[in-house]
Amino acid sequence: MSFLDLSLLGQGGPVMWVLLGLSVVALVVFAERALYLHRGQIRSTAFLTGIKNILVKRRLMEAITVCEETPGPVAVVVKAALLHHEADESKLRLAIQEAALIELPILERRMGALAAIAQVAPLLGLLGTVLGMLRAFHAFTLGGNYATPASLAGGMWEALLATAFGLAVAVPTHLAHHFLRGRVRVLVHDMEWAANEIIRFVIQELQGQGTAQSGANGGTPVTTTAKAAVPAGAGAAGSASAATPAPTKEKAPA
């Protein structure tokens, strides 16, 4: 007997076909989620270092373009911080939180389907077991006093096949769900780390440099006329001397 024999599906009863459909759905969902999460997993440290190097050169639009071209939730969080780089710390954190809240459901999409299949498959196997036992006892009842073990074999075979196939679907699906949840936790950790780093950089570097430059420009008074550069006391003294005529020397008598 081979468990890959498709004839076992017919011998296991109608529940086997339901379990087969659930196994195909679980396989497709796992493949799609695994590829999506793998594509979103980037080297966060190298990515954020490159963004900081671009921002140090005061090329904000180039940094935003790099974030748009980079897949994954980390780039989305960093982009949200760059778009609100002129806001204060509270508004900056709020913008990053909003971006993260949008990305989290995308990361966890269809994960509930895997969890549901992992929980329902053993119950469907148990249902197939009950149906197989009912069939066996029904055959035993029809046999009357001359019932043979062969009349019970069909129902017992159906019951055991349904139980085995239900567990065979549930166990890998549960492991797949656990694996994907681990990948999501890694991405969420990277998002939190990148958010804290970009907030610290924006506040200390971008906004700090802007404040220092504005302070330097505002601290040096600019004189537009020569009159404004003359002290007030000197002007008054000059006007007083202008108003008082200079004393003239009298000629001595010859």
FENQUI-V27925 format. One record per helix or strand of 2 or more residues. SS is the DSSP state (H for helix, E for strand). FROM is the first residue (numbers start at 1). LEN is the number of residues. If there is no record, write none. Layout:
BEGIN
<<SS & FROM & LEN> <SS & FROM & LEN>>
END
This chain:
BEGIN
<<H & 7 & 5> <H & 14 & 27> <H & 44 & 13> <H & 60 & 10> <H & 73 & 11> <H & 89 & 19> <H & 111 & 36> <H & 149 & 71> <H & 226 & 4> <H & 232 & 12>>
END
